[in-house]
C-alpha cells in the first residue's frame, strides 16, 4: 500500500491467490485505490516431453516456443 501511495498509483493488480489475506483488511478500499485480481488462464503451448505442464517458468516457454512466446503469454491473460 505504501508503495502505491508513494508512486501515485490509483489501481493495483494483484494475483488471485492474495485475495484471502487482502480481503481480511482491505486497505485498498480505505485508500481509494482500485483493486483488481488477475485470473490468469494459462494457455497450452508445445512442450517437448510428455503432457503439457502449466505454470512452468518463462524459460520453458521461451525454449519451447521462441519468438511466439509473448503472443502465447498475452493470449492467456484475464482480469476480473
N, CA, C and O atoms as CSV, one atom per row, in Angstrom:
chain,resi,resn,atom,element,x,y,z
A,1,UNK,N,N,0.819,-1.181,0.000
A,1,UNK,CA,C,0.000,0.000,0.000
A,1,UNK,C,C,0.867,1.250,0.000
A,1,UNK,O,O,0.591,2.209,-0.721
A,2,UNK,N,N,1.907,1.233,0.805
A,2,UNK,CA,C,2.791,2.400,0.875
A,2,UNK,C,C,3.446,2.695,-0.465
A,2,UNK,O,O,3.580,3.856,-0.851
A,3,UNK,N,N,3.854,1.651,-1.172
A,3,UNK,CA,C,4.468,1.858,-2.490
A,3,UNK,C,C,3.466,2.470,-3.449
A,3,UNK,O,O,3.807,3.379,-4.207
A,4,UNK,N,N,2.243,1.987,-3.426
A,4,UNK,CA,C,1.198,2.555,-4.298
A,4,UNK,C,C,1.031,4.045,-4.030
A,4,UNK,O,O,0.933,4.845,-4.961
A,5,UNK,N,N,0.999,4.403,-2.772
A,5,UNK,CA,C,0.848,5.813,-2.409
A,5,UNK,C,C,2.055,6.632,-2.850
A,5,UNK,O,O,1.902,7.740,-3.364
A,6,UNK,N,N,3.250,6.090,-2.652
A,6,UNK,CA,C,4.473,6.820,-2.994
A,6,UNK,C,C,4.592,7.100,-4.487
A,6,UNK,O,O,5.105,8.147,-4.882
A,7,UNK,N,N,4.126,6.180,-5.313
A,7,UNK,CA,C,4.240,6.374,-6.762
A,7,UNK,C,C,2.981,6.983,-7.371
A,7,UNK,O,O,2.916,7.195,-8.582
A,8,UNK,N,N,1.993,7.261,-6.546
A,8,UNK,CA,C,0.767,7.884,-7.030
A,8,UNK,C,C,-0.156,6.943,-7.791
A,8,UNK,O,O,-0.931,7.379,-8.642
A,9,UNK,N,N,-0.073,5.663,-7.486
A,9,UNK,CA,C,-0.915,4.671,-8.173
A,9,UNK,C,C,-2.362,4.787,-7.718
A,9,UNK,O,O,-2.637,4.994,-6.536
A,10,UNK,N,N,-3.280,4.651,-8.663
A,10,UNK,CA,C,-4.699,4.643,-8.318
A,10,UNK,C,C,-5.360,3.297,-8.647
A,10,UNK,O,O,-6.575,3.144,-8.530
A,11,UNK,N,N,-4.534,2.325,-9.059
A,11,UNK,CA,C,-5.036,0.997,-9.415
A,11,UNK,C,C,-3.940,-0.019,-9.114
A,11,UNK,O,O,-2.787,0.170,-9.500
A,12,UNK,N,N,-4.305,-1.098,-8.422
A,12,UNK,CA,C,-3.367,-2.164,-8.080
A,12,UNK,C,C,-3.912,-3.480,-8.619
A,12,UNK,O,O,-5.079,-3.807,-8.401
A,13,UNK,N,N,-3.070,-4.238,-9.325
A,13,UNK,CA,C,-3.454,-5.547,-9.851
A,13,UNK,C,C,-2.689,-6.596,-9.059
A,13,UNK,O,O,-1.458,-6.596,-9.032
A,14,UNK,N,N,-3.427,-7.482,-8.421
A,14,UNK,CA,C,-2.848,-8.473,-7.526
A,14,UNK,C,C,-3.118,-9.882,-8.046
A,14,UNK,O,O,-4.129,-10.105,-8.713
A,15,UNK,N,N,-2.238,-10.833,-7.756
A,15,UNK,CA,C,-2.527,-12.225,-8.102
A,15,UNK,C,C,-3.760,-12.716,-7.341
A,15,UNK,O,O,-3.999,-12.309,-6.205
A,16,UNK,N,N,-4.524,-13.579,-7.966
A,16,UNK,CA,C,-5.758,-14.085,-7.351
A,16,UNK,C,C,-5.496,-14.773,-6.018
A,16,UNK,O,O,-6.357,-14.753,-5.138
A,17,UNK,N,N,-4.328,-15.381,-5.853
A,17,UNK,CA,C,-4.000,-16.086,-4.615
A,17,UNK,C,C,-3.886,-15.197,-3.396
A,17,UNK,O,O,-3.905,-15.694,-2.269
A,18,UNK,N,N,-3.768,-13.897,-3.592
A,18,UNK,CA,C,-3.638,-12.980,-2.454
A,18,UNK,C,C,-4.985,-12.480,-1.940
A,18,UNK,O,O,-5.041,-11.766,-0.939
A,19,UNK,N,N,-6.059,-12.849,-2.614
A,19,UNK,CA,C,-7.394,-12.352,-2.252
A,19,UNK,C,C,-7.739,-12.621,-0.787
A,19,UNK,O,O,-8.317,-11.759,-0.125
A,20,UNK,N,N,-7.399,-13.788,-0.279
A,20,UNK,CA,C,-7.747,-14.153,1.092
A,20,UNK,C,C,-7.179,-13.202,2.126
A,20,UNK,O,O,-7.905,-12.762,3.017
A,21,UNK,N,N,-5.919,-12.879,2.033
A,21,UNK,CA,C,-5.336,-12.003,3.049
A,21,UNK,C,C,-5.604,-10.529,2.775
A,21,UNK,O,O,-5.644,-9.735,3.715
A,22,UNK,N,N,-5.787,-10.145,1.529
A,22,UNK,CA,C,-6.124,-8.744,1.242
A,22,UNK,C,C,-7.529,-8.433,1.747
A,22,UNK,O,O,-7.763,-7.367,2.316
A,23,UNK,N,N,-8.457,-9.354,1.542
A,23,UNK,CA,C,-9.841,-9.125,1.957
A,23,UNK,C,C,-10.010,-9.058,3.475
A,23,UNK,O,O,-11.004,-8.512,3.956
A,24,UNK,N,N,-9.064,-9.600,4.235
A,24,UNK,CA,C,-9.159,-9.553,5.698
A,24,UNK,C,C,-9.101,-8.117,6.213
A,24,UNK,O,O,-9.787,-7.776,7.176
A,25,UNK,N,N,-8.300,-7.290,5.588
A,25,UNK,CA,C,-8.157,-5.899,6.000
A,25,UNK,C,C,-7.872,-5.078,4.746
A,25,UNK,O,O,-6.743,-4.637,4.531
A,26,UNK,N,N,-8.877,-4.877,3.938
A,26,UNK,CA,C,-8.691,-4.286,2.615
A,26,UNK,C,C,-8.325,-2.806,2.702
A,26,UNK,O,O,-9.196,-1.937,2.728
A,27,UNK,N,N,-7.038,-2.542,2.746
A,27,UNK,CA,C,-6.537,-1.172,2.811
A,27,UNK,C,C,-6.737,-0.427,1.503
A,27,UNK,O,O,-6.721,0.804,1.480
A,28,UNK,N,N,-6.925,-1.158,0.419
A,28,UNK,CA,C,-7.128,-0.514,-0.873
A,28,UNK,C,C,-8.434,0.267,-0.902
A,28,UNK,O,O,-8.482,1.379,-1.428
A,29,UNK,N,N,-9.480,-0.300,-0.347
A,29,UNK,CA,C,-10.766,0.395,-0.279
A,29,UNK,C,C,-10.630,1.647,0.571
A,29,UNK,O,O,-11.102,2.719,0.192
A,30,UNK,N,N,-9.987,1.510,1.713
A,30,UNK,CA,C,-9.805,2.648,2.618
A,30,UNK,C,C,-8.971,3.754,1.980
A,30,UNK,O,O,-9.182,4.933,2.262
A,31,UNK,N,N,-8.022,3.377,1.118
A,31,UNK,CA,C,-7.144,4.349,0.479
A,31,UNK,C,C,-7.656,4.809,-0.881
A,31,UNK,O,O,-7.003,5.604,-1.557
A,32,UNK,N,N,-8.818,4.313,-1.280
A,32,UNK,CA,C,-9.441,4.670,-2.568
A,32,UNK,C,C,-8.549,4.325,-3.760
A,32,UNK,O,O,-8.482,5.064,-4.742
A,33,UNK,N,N,-7.865,3.185,-3.649
A,33,UNK,CA,C,-7.076,2.651,-4.753
A,33,UNK,C,C,-7.850,1.463,-5.311
A,33,UNK,O,O,-8.185,0.529,-4.583
A,34,UNK,N,N,-8.130,1.508,-6.617
A,34,UNK,CA,C,-8.880,0.421,-7.252
A,34,UNK,C,C,-8.058,-0.862,-7.181
A,34,UNK,O,O,-6.852,-0.846,-7.431
A,35,UNK,N,N,-8.703,-1.959,-6.845
A,35,UNK,CA,C,-8.049,-3.256,-6.714
A,35,UNK,C,C,-8.663,-4.227,-7.708
A,35,UNK,O,O,-9.882,-4.394,-7.751
A,36,UNK,N,N,-7.824,-4.863,-8.503
A,36,UNK,CA,C,-8.258,-5.913,-9.428
A,36,UNK,C,C,-7.437,-7.155,-9.148
A,36,UNK,O,O,-6.273,-7.076,-8.753
A,37,UNK,N,N,-8.057,-8.294,-9.358
A,37,UNK,CA,C,-7.346,-9.556,-9.208
A,37,UNK,C,C,-7.122,-10.161,-10.582
A,37,UNK,O,O,-8.036,-10.237,-11.403
A,38,UNK,N,N,-5.903,-10.586,-10.814
A,38,UNK,CA,C,-5.582,-11.241,-12.062
A,38,UNK,C,C,-6.031,-12.686,-11.974
A,38,UNK,O,O,-5.716,-13.384,-11.010
A,39,UNK,N,N,-6.750,-13.125,-12.959
A,39,UNK,CA,C,-7.178,-14.515,-13.050
A,39,UNK,C,C,-6.588,-15.055,-14.339
A,39,UNK,O,O,-7.225,-15.008,-15.391
A,40,UNK,N,N,-5.378,-15.565,-14.256
A,40,UNK,CA,C,-4.637,-15.972,-15.447
A,40,UNK,C,C,-5.004,-17.394,-15.840
A,40,UNK,O,O,-4.728,-18.345,-15.108
A,41,UNK,N,N,-5.622,-17.526,-16.991
A,41,UNK,CA,C,-5.914,-18.840,-17.556
A,41,UNK,C,C,-4.755,-19.213,-18.469
A,41,UNK,O,O,-4.593,-18.649,-19.552
A,42,UNK,N,N,-3.973,-20.144,-18.030
A,42,UNK,CA,C,-2.729,-20.487,-18.702
A,42,UNK,C,C,-3.003,-21.161,-20.043
A,42,UNK,O,O,-3.660,-22.201,-20.087
A,43,UNK,N,N,-2.507,-20.579,-21.142
A,43,UNK,CA,C,-2.676,-21.237,-22.441
A,43,UNK,C,C,-1.688,-22.398,-22.583
A,43,UNK,O,O,-0.564,-22.339,-22.084
A,44,UNK,N,N,-2.119,-23.431,-23.259
A,44,UNK,CA,C,-1.223,-24.556,-23.524
A,44,UNK,C,C,-0.288,-24.187,-24.673
A,44,UNK,O,O,-0.677,-23.471,-25.597
A,45,UNK,N,N,0.925,-24.673,-24.608
A,45,UNK,CA,C,1.882,-24.494,-25.692
A,45,UNK,C,C,2.656,-25.796,-25.861
A,45,UNK,O,O,2.577,-26.686,-25.014
A,46,UNK,N,N,3.383,-25.903,-26.926
A,46,UNK,CA,C,4.134,-27.120,-27.212
A,46,UNK,C,C,5.292,-27.284,-26.230
A,46,UNK,O,O,6.128,-26.393,-26.079
A,47,UNK,N,N,5.323,-28.427,-25.574
A,47,UNK,CA,C,6.454,-28.818,-24.740
A,47,UNK,C,C,7.017,-30.108,-25.320
A,47,UNK,O,O,6.274,-30.939,-25.841
A,48,UNK,N,N,8.312,-30.266,-25.228
A,48,UNK,CA,C,8.972,-31.382,-25.905
A,48,UNK,C,C,8.645,-32.755,-25.327
A,48,UNK,O,O,8.605,-33.732,-26.074
A,49,UNK,N,N,8.411,-32.859,-24.029
A,49,UNK,CA,C,8.309,-34.178,-23.410
A,49,UNK,C,C,6.995,-34.346,-22.652
A,49,UNK,O,O,6.709,-33.579,-21.733
A,50,UNK,N,N,6.207,-35.328,-23.025
A,50,UNK,CA,C,5.006,-35.696,-22.293
A,50,UNK,C,C,3.862,-34.705,-22.413
A,50,UNK,O,O,3.832,-33.857,-23.305
A,51,UNK,N,N,2.922,-34.838,-21.485
A,51,UNK,CA,C,1.745,-33.977,-21.443
A,51,UNK,C,C,2.131,-32.559,-21.033
A,51,UNK,O,O,3.151,-32.345,-20.378
A,52,UNK,N,N,1.301,-31.596,-21.426
A,52,UNK,CA,C,1.537,-30.197,-21.087
A,52,UNK,C,C,1.479,-29.996,-19.578
A,52,UNK,O,O,0.554,-30.468,-18.917
A,53,UNK,N,N,2.460,-29.300,-19.042
A,53,UNK,CA,C,2.505,-28.957,-17.622
A,53,UNK,C,C,2.424,-27.432,-17.525
A,53,UNK,O,O,3.357,-26.745,-17.941
A,54,UNK,N,N,1.316,-26.882,-16.980
A,54,UNK,CA,C,1.173,-25.423,-16.895
A,54,UNK,C,C,2.025,-24.828,-15.776
A,54,UNK,O,O,2.515,-25.538,-14.898
A,55,UNK,N,N,2.186,-23.516,-15.830
A,55,UNK,CA,C,2.848,-22.719,-14.803
A,55,UNK,C,C,4.325,-23.071,-14.619
A,55,UNK,O,O,4.872,-22.962,-13.521
A,56,UNK,N,N,4.949,-23.488,-15.701
A,56,UNK,CA,C,6.403,-23.660,-15.679
A,56,UNK,C,C,7.009,-22.259,-15.780
A,56,UNK,O,O,6.271,-21.275,-15.824
A,57,UNK,N,N,8.299,-22.157,-15.815
A,57,UNK,CA,C,8.929,-20.841,-15.913
A,57,UNK,C,C,8.822,-20.284,-17.329
A,57,UNK,O,O,8.542,-21.010,-18.283
A,58,UNK,N,N,9.050,-18.994,-17.438
A,58,UNK,CA,C,9.071,-18.357,-18.759
A,58,UNK,C,C,10.193,-18.936,-19.612
A,58,UNK,O,O,10.110,-18.920,-20.840
A,59,UNK,N,N,11.229,-19.441,-18.977
A,59,UNK,CA,C,12.339,-20.069,-19.699
A,59,UNK,C,C,11.836,-21.290,-20.467
A,59,UNK,O,O,12.226,-21.508,-21.615
A,60,UNK,N,N,10.976,-22.078,-19.841
A,60,UNK,CA,C,10.395,-23.240,-20.505
A,60,UNK,C,C,9.645,-22.807,-21.760
A,60,UNK,O,O,9.806,-23.399,-22.827
A,61,UNK,N,N,8.830,-21.777,-21.621
A,61,UNK,CA,C,8.078,-21.263,-22.762
A,61,UNK,C,C,9.026,-20.777,-23.852
A,61,UNK,O,O,8.832,-21.106,-25.023
A,62,UNK,N,N,10.039,-20.008,-23.496
A,62,UNK,CA,C,10.992,-19.491,-24.480
A,62,UNK,C,C,11.719,-20.604,-25.221
A,62,UNK,O,O,11.868,-20.544,-26.442
A,63,UNK,N,N,12.167,-21.606,-24.502
A,63,UNK,CA,C,12.883,-22.709,-25.149
A,63,UNK,C,C,11.976,-23.529,-26.062
A,63,UNK,O,O,12.425,-24.063,-27.076
A,64,UNK,N,N,10.700,-23.627,-25.697
A,64,UNK,CA,C,9.788,-24.435,-26.498
A,64,UNK,C,C,9.124,-23.666,-27.638
A,64,UNK,O,O,8.821,-24.257,-28.675
A,65,UNK,N,N,8.893,-22.370,-27.472
A,65,UNK,CA,C,8.138,-21.616,-28.473
A,65,UNK,C,C,8.899,-20.446,-29.091
A,65,UNK,O,O,8.450,-19.895,-30.096
A,66,UNK,N,N,10.026,-20.055,-28.524
A,66,UNK,CA,C,10.853,-18.999,-29.109
A,66,UNK,C,C,10.112,-17.693,-29.333
A,66,UNK,O,O,9.529,-17.134,-28.403
A,67,UNK,N,N,10.136,-17.204,-30.575
A,67,UNK,CA,C,9.562,-15.907,-30.914
A,67,UNK,C,C,8.050,-15.803,-30.685
A,67,UNK,O,O,7.515,-14.695,-30.640
A,68,UNK,N,N,7.373,-16.904,-30.544
A,68,UNK,CA,C,5.914,-16.898,-30.327
A,68,UNK,C,C,5.548,-16.713,-28.848
A,68,UNK,O,O,4.372,-16.567,-28.516
A,69,UNK,N,N,6.535,-16.720,-27.973
A,69,UNK,CA,C,6.292,-16.737,-26.524
A,69,UNK,C,C,5.443,-15.577,-26.022
A,69,UNK,O,O,4.509,-15.798,-25.251
A,70,UNK,N,N,5.736,-14.358,-26.432
A,70,UNK,CA,C,4.983,-13.207,-25.942
A,70,UNK,C,C,3.516,-13.297,-26.342
A,70,UNK,O,O,2.636,-13.004,-25.532
A,71,UNK,N,N,3.248,-13.691,-27.561
A,71,UNK,CA,C,1.857,-13.835,-28.014
A,71,UNK,C,C,1.132,-14.897,-27.195
A,71,UNK,O,O,-0.053,-14.746,-26.898
A,72,UNK,N,N,1.818,-15.952,-26.834
A,72,UNK,CA,C,1.208,-17.011,-26.023
A,72,UNK,C,C,0.895,-16.487,-24.627
A,72,UNK,O,O,-0.191,-16.740,-24.105
A,73,UNK,N,N,1.825,-15.765,-24.016
A,73,UNK,CA,C,1.579,-15.190,-22.684
A,73,UNK,C,C,0.367,-14.264,-22.732
A,73,UNK,O,O,-0.518,-14.358,-21.881
A,74,UNK,N,N,0.321,-13.388,-23.702
A,74,UNK,CA,C,-0.786,-12.436,-23.816
A,74,UNK,C,C,-2.125,-13.114,-24.080
A,74,UNK,O,O,-3.169,-12.595,-23.686
A,75,UNK,N,N,-2.107,-14.246,-24.731
A,75,UNK,CA,C,-3.373,-14.934,-25.044
A,75,UNK,C,C,-4.043,-15.514,-23.805
A,75,UNK,O,O,-5.234,-15.825,-23.837
A,76,UNK,N,N,-3.298,-15.664,-22.719
A,76,UNK,CA,C,-3.861,-16.262,-21.509
A,76,UNK,C,C,-4.239,-15.278,-20.436
A,76,UNK,O,O,-4.795,-15.683,-19.415
A,77,UNK,N,N,-3.965,-14.007,-20.616
A,77,UNK,CA,C,-4.202,-13.015,-19.549
A,77,UNK,C,C,-5.663,-12.632,-19.459
A,77,UNK,O,O,-6.290,-12.268,-20.454
A,78,UNK,N,N,-6.192,-12.719,-18.262
A,78,UNK,CA,C,-7.559,-12.276,-17.968
A,78,UNK,C,C,-7.567,-11.591,-16.619
A,78,UNK,O,O,-6.853,-12.010,-15.708
A,79,UNK,N,N,-8.357,-10.554,-16.477
A,79,UNK,CA,C,-8.519,-9.869,-15.196
A,79,UNK,C,C,-9.981,-9.914,-14.823
A,79,UNK,O,O,-10.859,-9.926,-15.685
A,80,UNK,N,N,-10.229,-9.938,-13.536
A,80,UNK,CA,C,-11.632,-9.845,-13.078
A,80,UNK,C,C,-11.727,-8.877,-11.948
A,80,UNK,O,O,-12.815,-8.651,-11.418
